[in-house]
Amino acid sequence: MSAPSTEGGVLTTASNLLFAGGRDGQFVALDARDGKLLWDTSLGPSVSAGPMTYMVNGKQYLSIQCGSALFTFPLK
């Protein structure tokens, strides 16, 4: 069994979350300490950009570009 291929960057947070996307359109959140899958979703086309986080009014968000779309998710 081989690991999925990635084209985009990887983002880690101070709270030990790791975010990454793959050529198959999957976007995942992993526990950076042990690699346990915490969340995943299919964004469609290949994820070829690096994820980023930002804050608005004290709320943190994660954004990732995939194909011609920009997906944004709130973080708890």
LUMKOLDREN-909937 format. One record per residue (C-alpha): residue in one letter; z, y, x. Coordinates in pm, 1 decimal, m for minus. Each point is the difference from the previous one (the first is absolute). Layout:
# residues N
SITE_residuo_Z_Y_X
SITE_A_Z_Y_X $
...
This chain:
# residues 76
SITE_residuo_Z_Y_X
SITE_M_0.0_0.0_0.0 $
SITE_S_m88.3_343.3_136.3 $
SITE_A_154.0_339.1_m66.8 $
SITE_P_m196.6_243.4_m218.8 $
SITE_S_m207.5_260.7_181.9 $
SITE_T_102.7_363.5_m10.2 $
SITE_E_m195.3_317.4_67.1 $
SITE_G_255.1_265.9_m93.9 $
SITE_G_319.6_114.0_156.6 $
SITE_V_353.9_m119.8_m57.8 $
SITE_L_286.1_222.5_m115.7 $
SITE_T_369.3_m73.7_47.2 $
SITE_T_285.8_198.4_m149.6 $
SITE_A_357.9_71.4_106.7 $
SITE_S_112.7_m233.1_m281.0 $
SITE_N_m182.0_m296.7_164.2 $
SITE_L_m302.6_m13.0_m229.3 $
SITE_L_m338.5_m82.8_149.7 $
SITE_F_m320.4_84.1_m188.3 $
SITE_A_m345.9_m134.6_87.9 $
SITE_G_m334.1_m74.7_m160.4 $
SITE_G_m276.8_m247.9_67.0 $
SITE_R_m373.7_m48.8_m17.4 $
SITE_D_51.1_m195.9_m321.9 $
SITE_G_140.7_308.5_m178.4 $
SITE_Q_358.7_m126.1_m1.4 $
SITE_F_268.8_260.0_69.9 $
SITE_V_346.1_m132.0_80.8 $
SITE_A_357.0_108.2_64.0 $
SITE_L_198.8_m221.6_235.3 $
SITE_D_355.7_1.0_125.6 $
SITE_A_m51.1_122.6_357.9 $
SITE_R_295.9_m207.9_121.3 $
SITE_D_m118.3_m345.3_m110.1 $
SITE_G_m354.6_42.1_m138.7 $
SITE_K_99.7_m104.3_m353.4 $
SITE_L_m251.8_113.1_m261.5 $
SITE_L_165.5_256.1_m229.8 $
SITE_W_m298.8_124.5_m202.1 $
SITE_D_m376.6_m32.6_m8.0 $
SITE_T_m296.2_124.1_m199.1 $
SITE_S_m377.4_m26.8_11.6 $
SITE_L_m169.4_336.9_43.9 $
SITE_G_m354.1_m137.6_m19.3 $
SITE_P_m210.5_84.4_304.9 $
SITE_S_108.0_m31.4_361.7 $
SITE_V_304.9_203.6_99.7 $
SITE_S_m127.7_170.8_314.8 $
SITE_A_233.4_301.6_24.3 $
SITE_G_358.3_29.9_111.2 $
SITE_P_267.1_61.0_m265.3 $
SITE_M_209.5_318.7_0.5 $
SITE_T_317.2_120.6_m169.1 $
SITE_Y_103.7_345.3_m113.0 $
SITE_M_270.6_161.6_m212.5 $
SITE_V_m27.7_230.2_m301.6 $
SITE_N_316.4_143.5_m155.0 $
SITE_G_216.4_m262.3_170.8 $
SITE_K_m213.5_m296.5_m114.6 $
SITE_Q_m184.9_m210.5_259.7 $
SITE_Y_m356.6_m122.5_m61.4 $
SITE_L_m232.9_m235.6_184.9 $
SITE_S_m376.9_60.4_m3.1 $
SITE_I_m286.7_m215.2_122.9 $
SITE_Q_m375.7_60.6_m9.5 $
SITE_C_m208.2_m300.2_m103.7 $
SITE_G_m374.8_20.4_m56.3 $
SITE_S_m59.6_340.7_m159.2 $
SITE_A_343.7_9.1_m170.6 $
SITE_L_343.3_124.8_100.5 $
SITE_F_290.2_m209.2_m133.2 $
SITE_T_351.3_146.5_m13.5 $
SITE_F_322.0_m186.6_m71.9 $
SITE_P_353.7_138.2_m39.1 $
SITE_L_265.4_m150.0_226.3 $
SITE_K_354.5_m59.9_m120.9 $
